[in-house]
């Protein structure tokens, strides 16, 4: 769920409910917030409705309703539902604007809703609206920072925006500065760290510790920052929240712990009072391909059947083609490959990648190595590649680069730094390969490996990573390269 992997830390700021000095956040509204973070929206709506009757002028209820609307939109990822929800969101924001201007929560609430709407508009390619809404959010939060410098809750959404602005591709940095945006990854992470620990230590604000931890851990994960800020390490109740389960599973998966990632996904609440999070089925199917391709097909089929979104449809069929190929059913694999072209939309990075990959013939050797690597079965993945010469299994420069890149990643995860560097260099030396993930990440990983031993060469590789563009997920590679470069500076 790449847009979820490229934007989810921005939409998370929407959940930043805070306790007001005017005691507008009573026990019932705090409980409603907890329910929202657990995706128990129906129960939260009951509490909010009761509070609206008891205190009709309490605009916090409007904010919570807006939070639920936007969270449901992110979970559903349906453009039609999003369009239909706009009038309701406009009305709720009008109510929030009725709060006293001197109250810092007014700007905070408005900014969080603007960020959510901007992220959704970006997801559905309404880029002009998204840019304007991000600017409004940035302006409101910056004003709060000046007028209320001790107002720590402001640091969470502002920290997220600083990270996002600081990690923009170079092509957008100049434009952002002209529009009045400024930010840095380092400052943003510092804001998030400070906000999480100080606010979590405040008894009156402990009710949103899961939210603050979710933002801090997910942003750190997205940037490749190793600070042990996983939801589990932060002491959060991971099993109570699908959002935290999603984050913990993604982190475990990225660390090669597929079985542990699946363990967390298996713990996700399945009760009727939880709003369905269909993307978790897609995610679990993806994680199970290398362990049990037959079981993985069931999760992708379930996602295709139940999800109202057009996103990850192409990617699901791409993975289904892999599953059937690994199961020896080439006819079914070919059918699923054709479905990549027939169904879904190429909006998310995963769907774009699926479309690009499906234009090429299925390469069973590279697919086997890839899913075994992703599952953490490194020795098996290495043997799959080394038992056949690159010339025999890779007829094109693209496949050769992928072959060398995968061996580099395998040796990197095994702790064989020198071998990993040699394979990454081989991938980067393959002639006539257009910008692609294998090249961008080879440069990034080579630079990362050299940071502690050869800063000059590391700098060159990290800058090289920024030269590869316009392939699916290049934004994430650029974010991580910029983060590493900032640490070198």
Secondary structure, DSSP 8 states (H G I E B T S, - for coil): -HHHHHHHHHHGGGG-----TT--S-HHHHHHHHHHHTT-HHHHHHHHHHHHHH-TT-THHHHHHHHHHHHHHHHH--HHHHHHHHHHHHHHHHHHTTS-TT-HHHHHHHHHHHHHHHHHHHHTT-HHHHHHHHHHHHHHHHHHHHH-TT-TTHHHHHHHHHHHHHTS-HHHHHHHHHTT----HHHHHHHHHHHHHHHHTSGGGGGGHHHHHHHHHHHHHHHT--S---TTTTT--GGG-HHHHHHHHHHHHHTT-HHHHHHHHHTS--STTS---THHHHHHHHHHTTT-HHHHHHHHHHHHHH---STTHHHHHHHHHHHHHHTT-HHHHHHHHHHHHHSS-S-SHHHHHHHHHHTS---HHHHHHHHHHHHT-HHHHHHHHHTS-HHHH--SHHHHHHHHHHHHHHHHHHT-HHHHHHHHHHHHH-TT--S-HHHHHHHHHHHHHHTTT-HHHHHHHHHHHTT--SSTTHHHHHHHHHHHHHHH-
